């Protein structure tokens, strides 16, 4: 199994008064959303779904 270099989207801007910043990282065929607070979403095949996971995390704060 070969793992390619991770590709990152730019972090989402932190919401006012909150230090949370989300990113998406590609690992092989999957994309994972993560937050600066330590939260990490499930591996997704669709980048759009990983971004939705990150948006849902930020909305739940």
C-alpha positions as CSV (number, residue, x, y, z in Angstrom):
1,X,0.0,0.0,0.0
2,X,1.4,3.4,-1.0
3,X,0.4,6.5,0.9
4,X,0.8,9.7,-1.0
5,X,1.7,13.1,0.4
6,X,-1.1,14.7,2.3
7,X,-2.9,17.7,0.6
8,X,-4.4,20.3,2.9
9,X,-7.1,22.8,2.2
10,X,-6.7,26.2,3.8
11,X,-7.9,26.5,7.4
12,X,-11.3,28.0,8.0
13,X,-11.1,31.3,9.7
14,X,-11.7,31.2,13.5
15,X,-15.1,32.4,14.6
16,X,-15.2,35.6,16.7
17,X,-14.0,34.8,20.2
18,X,-13.2,31.2,19.4
19,X,-9.8,29.7,18.6
20,X,-11.1,26.8,16.5
21,X,-9.6,26.4,13.1
22,X,-10.5,23.5,10.8
23,X,-8.5,21.8,8.0
24,X,-9.0,19.0,5.7
25,X,-6.2,16.6,4.9
26,X,-6.1,14.0,2.1
27,X,-4.5,10.7,2.9
28,X,-4.5,8.3,0.0
29,X,-8.1,8.1,-1.3
30,X,-9.6,9.6,1.8
31,X,-10.1,13.1,3.2
32,X,-10.3,13.9,7.0
33,X,-11.4,17.0,8.7
34,X,-9.7,18.1,11.9
35,X,-9.8,21.1,14.3
36,X,-7.2,22.9,16.3
37,X,-9.2,21.8,19.5
38,X,-8.3,18.2,18.8
39,X,-11.5,17.1,17.2
40,X,-11.1,14.8,14.1
41,X,-13.8,13.7,11.8
42,X,-14.2,10.3,10.1
43,X,-12.3,9.5,6.9
44,X,-14.4,10.4,3.8
45,X,-14.0,9.7,0.2
46,X,-15.6,13.0,-0.7
47,X,-13.8,16.2,0.1
48,X,-17.2,18.0,0.3
49,X,-18.4,15.6,3.0
50,X,-15.2,16.2,5.1
51,X,-15.8,19.9,4.8
52,X,-19.4,19.5,5.9
53,X,-18.1,17.5,8.9
54,X,-15.9,20.5,9.8
55,X,-18.7,23.0,9.4
56,X,-21.0,20.8,11.5
57,X,-18.3,20.7,14.2
58,X,-17.9,24.5,14.2
59,X,-21.7,25.0,14.3
60,X,-22.0,22.8,17.4
61,X,-19.7,25.0,19.4
